[in-house]
Amino acid sequence: MKLANVTGVGIGRDERSGADVIVVFVTRKVPRDRLPADDVVPQELDGVPVRVLAIGDVRAQDETPGEPPEGR
C-alpha cells in the first residue's frame, strides 16, 4: 500500500467487536480532510474493515548479539 505515512499492513481483530480487520500502520494519523484523495486509507478493502494505527517512525535495527542496542 503506497500511501503517505503508511509503513506497513497487517491483519488483526477489532478491539471492540472482535471482527477480523486489516490494520494499516502509519507514522502519524492525519485527518481525512487534510489528505489528498489519493492518500486516504479506505475504510474497507474487499469487504474487510480497515483500522489505522499510528506507530511513529519505523527503522531497521542492527544489533550484534551480546552488545547493547545503540543509544543505551
Secondary structure, DSSP 8 states (H G I E B T S, - for coil): ---TTEEEEEEEE-TTT--EEEEEEESS---GGGS-GGG---SEETTEEEEEEE----------TTS--TT-
